[in-house]
Every structure is written in C-alpha cells, then in structure tokens.
Amino acid sequence: MAFTHALVGAALVAPVVAFAPEFALPAALAGMVGGLLPDVDLFVGRHRRSLHFPVAGWALALPAVAVAAAVPTAATVAAAVACTSFAVHAGSDALGAGNEMRPWERTSAEAVYDHLRGRWVAPQYWIRYDGAPEDVAVTAVLSAPVAAFYPSPVPALAVACVVLGVAYAAVRRRLPPVVEELVG
C-alpha cells in the first residue's frame, strides 16, 4: 500500500531525527517521496518492473548514504534517504502479494522484477495484499513514532496516511471490477 511505503520512508529517518534534527524535515519528506516513487510505474511502464529495483536499487542508495555521511547537508541527507526508501520499497514488495489485480486469489508468481538476475521474485505473502488488515496495521504502527517525534508537517502526513490507508482498505476488494470497467 502506498501509504505504508511512505511511512517506511519516514521511519528510515529515525537516526536523522535523533542525531541531526536539523535535517529531519527534508529527510522525512524525501523518505516519503522515495517510498512512493516506485509506484509511478502503475501509470508508466509495467508495475513492479519499470521502477522497482529490489537489488539494483541499492547501487544508488549505498553511495548516496556514503556521500551523506561524508558531507552531511540537507540535500545529501535527503537524497540518501530518498534513494534508500526507493530501494526498500522494491524489496518490501516481495514480502507481500503478487503483481495482480486480485492478489488475494494468489494467481501470480510475480511480486517484483529483479533486473540483475532477469527474473521475477516470487511473492512471500507476509502481507496478503495491499490494503489487507495487516497492511493497515503496519501503517498504523509506523505512524505512531513518526507522528510523535518528527517536525511539522510530517505528523499530519502520517495521520493522513493512516486515514487514507483505512479508507483504501475498506474498498480495496471492490476495486478490481471498477478498474476493469474504466480500463476496458
């Protein structure tokens, strides 16, 4: 669920909040954006393949973290968090369901594409599907420390992620026929 990915991105900023609070706001916002960015491939390309790099994403994230550690500025820290969140997103998609319209039916063996190996990574179903109750629970758990310790406006964004996540979960299983009707 996009809201879970955004909050994972914000949660990655915990060390920044603790040790370099002056960078917390740009890092948290960058983490949320980096967590959302891979899902742009829902609209451009093939979902979970075009902008998802579960292994190769770290080739961008690790050097960005090294640069931020060597030259800590708001820009380098934000870039490192965004790149890390981007990489974590793709890897975490493999922990969920397959890349299909009705993931609760478990008809796909494709969770996320590994560009280095040239093959799809199989879904693990730790979270049965995006918008499942356990997905909302993860979102809610991640939102608590983000809402409690991060600078404004990040707490409001965390609460919005939970509210929108609950709303999405309430309609998730009813969405496939609507999407199919719209897309044809």
N, C-alpha and C positions, 0 to 999 in steps of 0.2 A: 504494500500500500504506500502510495507516495508520501503520505503523512508520517508513516513510520520511518521511511528513508530520510526525510527532512530532519526528524528528531534524532536519528542516529548521527547525522552530520553535526547537529548541535551538541550532542553528547560527547562527540570526539574532542570538543573544545574544553572539556573539564580541566586538563592540565594548564591550558592557557588562562582560564579563569582563575586558577589557583596561583600560578607563578608569574603571569604577565597580564594582570587585569586590564591594562591599558589597551591590549589587543583583543579583548574578549568580544566586543561587539562586532568588529569586522570579521573576526574569525568565526563567530557563531553564524552570522548571516551567510558567509561564504560556505560554511559547512552545510547549511540547509540548502543552498543553491546547488552545491556539488552533489548532495544526496538526491536532488530532484532531476538533475541534468540528464542522466542516462535514459530516463523515461521519455525524453523528447522523441526517441525513436518509435514511440507509439504513433506518431504523426508523420515522421520522415524515416523511410527505410523499413527495416524489419525489426519488430520489437524483440528486445533481449539479444540482438545480434549486432545491429548497426552501431549503437553507442554503449554497449555493455562489454567490458573487458575485464573479466574476473582474474586473469593472470597478468596480462599486458598492462592493465591499469596501474599496477604497482611500479612499472618502469617510469611512469610520470610522477607518481606520488612520492616515492622514496627520495629521488633527487630534490624534489620541492621541499620536503621536510629537512633535508640536509642544508639547503640554502637558507631556510628559515632559521635553523639552529645556528648557522654561521653568521647570518646577517638578519637579526630579528627586527623587522619593521612591520607595520600594519599590513602592508602589501604582501610581503613574503610569507608572513604567518597565515594570512587569509588564503593565499594561493596554495600553501601546503595543506591547509585544512580542506579546501575545496577539492584538491586532487585526491587526497586520502578518502574523503567522503565519496567521491566519484568511484574510486576503486572498491571501497567497501560495499557500495550499492550492488555492483555486479556480482560480487562474491556472495552476498547475502541472498540474492535472488535464487541461487542454487539451493538454499536451505528451505525454500518454500515449494510451491507447486510448479507444475509445468507451464509452458508458454501457450495457453489455450484459453478460449472464451469461457469455458465452464471447467475450471481446474478441479472442482470437487468431483468430477467424473473420472479424473486421472487417466485421460486418454493420450497424453503426450509424454514422451520420454525426454523432452527438450526443455530444460529450465533456463539455461543461459549458454551462449556460444563462447567457446574457448578458441580464440583466434590463433594462439600459438600452436595448439595441437590440431586445429582444424576439425573440431568435433563439438557436439553439444554435450554439456554436463547434465546429468540426469537430476531431476528434482528429488529432494530429500523429504519434503512434507513435514518439516518441523513446524511450519505454519501451513495449514492445509491449503489455504488460498488467500489472495489479497482480500482484505475485508472480513476474514473469518474472526470469530470472537477472540481467539488468541492473538491475532494481529492487532486488534483494538487494545487488548491488554498490554501488549508490548509498547504500543504508542502511549498509553496512559502512564505506564511505569517510567518510560523515558522522559515524559513531560514534567514529572514532579521535580527532579533536580534542576532541570532547565528553567522551569518557572520560578523556582525558589532562589537560585543563585546567579542567574545571568542578568546583565543590564537590559534596560528597556530598549527596544520594544520586543525583545526575544521572549520574555514570559507570555506576552499577549499572543505571539505567534505559536507558542507551544500549546496554549489553551485552544487556539483556533484549530490546530492540528488534531487535537482530541475531539473537539466538537464535530469537525468535518469528517474525521475518521469514523465516529459513531454513526453519523448520517449516511456515509458511504456504506458502512457495514449493514445498515438497515435495508438498503436497496440493492446490494451487490448481486444477490442471486436472481434478481428480477431484471438485471441489465442486459444479459445476452440477447433476448428477443428484441429489445428496443434498439440495440446497436445493429443487429442483423437487419431490422426493418429500415434503419437510416442508411446503412451502407449498401444494402441490397444483396 
